[in-house]
Amino acid sequence: MLTFSTQVSAAAMGPKPDQDILGQLPDLQGGMHAPGYFGLARDRAMIGYNGQQEKWDAKLEQYTVAPALTLDYGRALSKQFGVGGTLTHREQQSEVVVNGIFAPKKNVRFRIAGSQLHSATDGSSGIAAVQQQGYLLGAKKYWDHYEYLSDLGISAYKVEANAAASSAVSTLTDPDTLDAGMAGIQLPASGRTDGYQLSLNLRPSPVSRLELKHDLNQASYFGDAAAMRSESQSSNRVRYSHFFDDCLQLHGGYASTSSSERFDLTLTRDRWNLQVVREQNDGAGSTAMRIGYSVPLGQRPNTRRQCGSVGAPRFDSIVNATMKRPAQLPAEPMAIGTIR
């Protein structure tokens, strides 16, 4: 599906004004690389400002069906400190995420983040509004000149949810109503999740990369201030990439959780790619093979070959980092089980 996007520039909507008048106008131009921008698409409208020390944008998405308003803001207070966050509002749910970044050195970065989510319900399930808070503390370091070690990161997080109607949570203790293997609508519940994530990236050779990630969390659900059910979830991911001569690349990965496994192997050269994927979920497995060829649309023909490489580890700018949501903090209310 192709989406047609139109960006409107204030200077393009009328005759060109005199230079002295133009200099007094605010710096609002079309295009994402200008300090100010404004854009329209079929299901999205956005406006924002993109500077070196400060960035913000406002997006109105799906305004014809289910409107969602998102405000992002980031600011670098100095070369070492930055603050920012995101505000999202929908009809039944709103959330605020705040980030703080501290970079004592170019290759070391600490992050502290917090989130607050409010989700309303229609009352038909006996669950009142959900209030959920999340907290995260993380650190990451990378090495430029070490022969094998690329970067190391660790983060710890906590999520606390306060949903009413403990009687609804107590139904989950009944094996006749709980079907943990069935994928479907889950029931919001009071609970708490504690977890950590560890990531380690290696460079076995100048033309290869090995990525390791481990995530472990423990969730406890409550009724009348007593723990009624606990769940422990872990996930592991291993990914290897090798870059050969003549633009040939090999990428392979393995990911597993308590109920699923996924293995993929991809071979690419220029715009061609061949991929094999093997997935297994709750005892059921499937294998898929894909052959693809990418054709860029709306661009001038480029004869230069785009070959991948290992590349040196780098951090995103402090301003951009303050506007990103930590992946460990859930964007939806905590839920338990699946009700038949």
N, C-alpha and C positions, 0 to 999 in steps of 0.2 A: 504494500500500500504506500503510495506516494503522498506526501503532505506538502501542500503549497504554502509557503510562508512569505509574508510581506512585512517589510520594515519601513516605517514612515519617518522621514526626516523633516524637521521643522523648516530647514532651508529649502527643501524640495517642494513645499506645498504652495509656494507663491513666487512672485518675481524676486530676484536677488536684491536685497536692500543695500543701502549705502554702507561703505566700510565702517564709518564711525558708528552707525546704528547697530551694525552686526557685532561690533566689539562689545556692546553693552548688553547683548542678549545672553541668557544662561547657556552654558555649554551642553546642549542637548542635541545629539546627532544620531543618525541611523548607523547601525552596525555595532557589533559586540565589542569591537576594539576601540571605540571612542569612549571618552570619559562618561558621557551620558548616552543612554540608548532607550529606544522605545520600539516594541515589536508586537505584531499581530499575527495570529495564526488561526486555523479553523476552530480550535477549541482552547486557545490560550491567548492571554494578553499580558504583557509584561512591560515594566519600566524600571530603570535602575541607574546607578552611578558606579563607575569602575575606575577607581584611582589607585595609586601606589600604596597609600596609607589607609584608605577607607574605601569600602565597597558596600553597596546595598542594592537590593532589588525586591520588587513586589510582583507576584504572579497571581493571576486569576485564571484558574484552570476549570475546564468543563462547565463553563458558565451557562450553558444551555441545558444541562442535564442535572448534575450534582455539583454545584459551585464549591470550589475550594480556594481559599485565599492563603498565600504563603508569603511571609516577609522574612528576608535574610539580611543580616547585618554583620559586618566584620570591621575591626579597626586595629591597627598596629599602634600600640602606645609608645613603643620604642623598638629597638632592634631585638630585644629579648622578650618583650611582653606583648600579648595581643588578647583581645576579648571580642566576643561576638555571639551570635546565636540565631535561632530560627523560631518563628511563630507560625503555626498552622491552624487554620480554623475551617471546620466543616459543619454540616448541619447537626450531626449527632456527636461530634468529637472535636476537641481542641487540644493543642499541646504547645508547650514552650520548652526549648532546649537552649541552654547557656553553656558556652565553652570558654575556658581560659587556657592560654598557651604560654609556656615559659621555656625559652631556648638559651640556656647559659653558654652553650657553644654552638658552632655551626652544625656539628654532627650529633648533638644531643637535644632531645625535646621531651618536655613533660606536659601532660594534659590533665586538666580537671574539668569535669562536665557534670551537669545536672539537668534533669528533665522533670516536667510535671504534665501529666495527661489527665484530661477530664472527658469521660465518655458517658453520654446519657443513654437511657434505654426507654422502650415504650411501656415497660412495666408488665408485659404479658408473661415473662418468665419468672417474676417475683424478685428480680434483681434490680436494686436501685442504681443510681449513678455510681460509676467507678472512678475513684481517685487513685492515681498511680504516680509514684515518684521513683526516679532512677538516679543513681550516682555512679560515677566512674573516675578512676585514677589510673593513669597510664604513663609509661616511659618508653622511649625508643632511642637507640643509638645505631649509627652506621659507621663503617670503616672504609676509607678510600683506598688505602695502600696495603691492607692485609691481604695475603694471597688467597685465602680460602673463605674467610668470614666476611659476609656482606653487611647484614644488619640483624639486630636482635631487639624484640619488643615484648613488653608484658603489660597487662592491664588487669585490674580487679574491678568488679562492678556489683551493684546491689540494686534490686528492683522490689518495691513494696507496693502492693495493691490493696485497696480497702473497698470491697464490694459487700453490699448488704445481703440479707436473706441467707443465714447459715443453714436453714432448712433445705435450701436448694443444693447447697454444697454437700449436705449429708446424704443426698440421694446417690452420690458418687461412690459411697461405700457399699452399695447394693450391687452385687455382680449381675443381677438381672437387668440393670439399667446401664451398666458401664460396658462399653465396647471399645477398648483402647486401640484395637487394630483397624477400626473403621474411620475413614477420612470423612469429616463432615463438620457441622457447626459445633463449636466448643462453648462451654459454659463459663462466663466470667466468674471469678471467685476471689475472696480475700486470700492473700498469700504473699510469699516473700521468696525471692530468688537471689542466691549468692553464687558468684562464679568468677572464673579468671580465664584469660586467653594468653597463650604463649606463641610467639611466631619467631622463626629462625630461618634466615635465608643465607645460602652458601654459594660460593663460586668454585666448583670443583676444578674448572679450567677457565682460561680466558674466553672461551666461546660457549660456556654452559652455565646454567643456573639451576639451583635446587631450592625449593621453597617447602618449609615445614610449618604446620599450624595445628595447635591443639587447643580445644575449648572444653571446659568442664564446668557444669553448674548444678546446683542442688535447689530444687523448688519445693516449698512446703505450703500446703493449703490449710486454712483454718476455719473452724466453726465454733462459735462461743469461746474464742481465745484459746482453743486447744487444737493442736495439729491433728488433722484428720487424714491427710494423705501426703506422701512425699515422693518426689520423682527426681532421679538423677539422670542427667543427660550429658553425653560427651560426643564430641565430633573431632575427627582427625582429617587432615588433608596433606597430601604429598604431591608436589608438582615439579616436573623436570623439563627443562628446555635446552635444546642444543642447536647451535647455529652453524651450519656447514658452509662450504664455499658455494658460489654460484646461486645465492639466494635460497638455498634449501634449508628448511627449518623442521625440527622435530619437537613436538610438545606432547607430553603425556602426564596423566594425573590419576590419583586414586583418592577418593573421599568416602568416609564412612561415618554413620551415626548408629545409634542403638537399634534402628529398624531398617536401615538402607545402606547400600553400597553402590558406588559409581566408579567405573573405570573408563577413561577415554584416551585415545591416541590419535594425534593429528599430524599430518605431513603436508607442508605447504611449500610452494615455490611460485614466486611472483603472485599472480592472481588466482592460481589454482590451489585447491586444498582437498585433501582426502581425510575423512574422519571415521573412526570406529568407536562406538559407545556401547558399553555394557552396563545395565542397571539392574539392581535387585532390591525389591521392596517387600518386606514381610513374606519372604519365601517365593515370591513371583519375580521372574527375571525376564529381561528383554534385551535384544541386541539390535543395533541399528548401524548402517553404513551410509555415509553421505559423501557425495562428490560435488564440489562447488566451484564456481568461477565468479568473481566479483567484477562488476562493471560500474565505474563511477559515473554518476549522472550530473549534468550541469557543470562539468569541469572541462577545461581544455586538456587535450591529450598530453600526457606527460611521459616522455620516453625514458626518464630516469627511473631506474629500478629501486623499489622500496624494500630494502633488505633489513631484517631485524638484527639486533645485537644485544649483548648482555647489558651494557650500559652501566654507568656508575650510580650507586644509590644516592638519592637526593630527597630532601624534604620539600613539600609544597610550601609556598610562601605563608608567613604567619597569618596574613589577612585571609587567605583562602582557607587555611586550616580552622580558623575560628568559626567559619560558616558551615563546616561539615558536621553532620550528625554522626556520633559514634555508633558503629554497627551493633555494638553489644547492647545498647539500650533499645528495647522493643518499641516499635511505633504503634502497637496495638495492646489492649489490656491483657493481662495475664488470664489464661484460660486453662481449664483442667478437663481431661477426658473427652469422650464423645458420647452423647446421650442418644440411646436408641429411641 
